[in-house]
Amino acid sequence: MNDTHPHGLAEHLDLIAAMSLSFATSMDLDASLKHGLERIADALDAEAASLFLVERAELVCHACAGPVDIAGLRIPLSSGIVGRTVVGRTTQSVLDVQNDPDFHASVDDKTGFITRSILCAPMVVRDDALGAIELINKSTGDGLFAASDARVLEALAAAAALALLNARMAQALVEQERLKREMELAAQIQQSLLPEDRPAPFPSAGLGRPFREVAGDFYDILPLQDGRIGFCLGDVSGKGMDAALLMAKTASLFRSLAKDERDPALLMARINDELCETASQGK
């Protein structure tokens, strides 16, 4: 790489600091990444820029700057210069893309944009490649990206990667908290399905405590009109929410059907028939 600006990194410290702060404090990371990408392209005199993130076995363009909008573009993880950057976790500087076997001209063919040179830096945190930032066509000097440009881009890509990781961790914590609240509500609903204790001298009582927040164990005690007391004990196979949902349905069926069907064998047969109509996952 031609390095026409030996002090380029120092000259761009303000940009690196500003972008790092913006990425770290933004409430809208996607918007911050797009704005940051525009500033990076402008500061490093690139005609266009794009930011790709790894999604399963693909690279997806989440932000772009320049004359062509390629946001949403999906390419195989191992494809192209961007893929080479991510898989190898190393910065790639291509002075003439026409001589690079990994360059795919399909985007240029569709848009009419002409790609001449590329500088691409991976977004890596603890050896985990999250994506890459790609700059296209140096618009000043000899048209080639310098080594100082690569160092600046690497610093910015590292800041973006850390911000992205932090945002994903925060989102995961929010999701965990939401699931926790939902499980607590489900546990309350499940407990409400169990019969309340009746005062003495009622001869039967029960107590249910799930091993987890919710479970498949249930029981019911139902006084019948002829003076008898109907009761049941049940245990759905498995644990967790799927077992709890089947428990709720079974308990409701028992409470409803037992009021009309007095024969225990016929009652169980009717409940079984109802459950089999909507049985899933082998339950």
Secondary structure as UniProt FT lines:
FT   TURN            6..7
FT   HELIX           8..11
FT   HELIX           13..25
FT   HELIX           29..43
FT   TURN            44..45
FT   STRAND          46..55
FT   TURN            56..57
FT   STRAND          58..65
FT   TURN            71..72
FT   STRAND          74..76
FT   TURN            77..78
FT   HELIX           80..88
FT   STRAND          92..94
FT   HELIX           97..99
FT   TURN            101..102
FT   HELIX           106..111
FT   STRAND          118..125
FT   TURN            126..127
FT   STRAND          128..138
FT   TURN            141..142
FT   HELIX           147..193
FT   TURN            200..201
FT   STRAND          217..223
FT   TURN            225..226
FT   STRAND          229..235
FT   HELIX           241..257
FT   TURN            258..260
FT   HELIX           264..277
FT   TURN            281..282
//
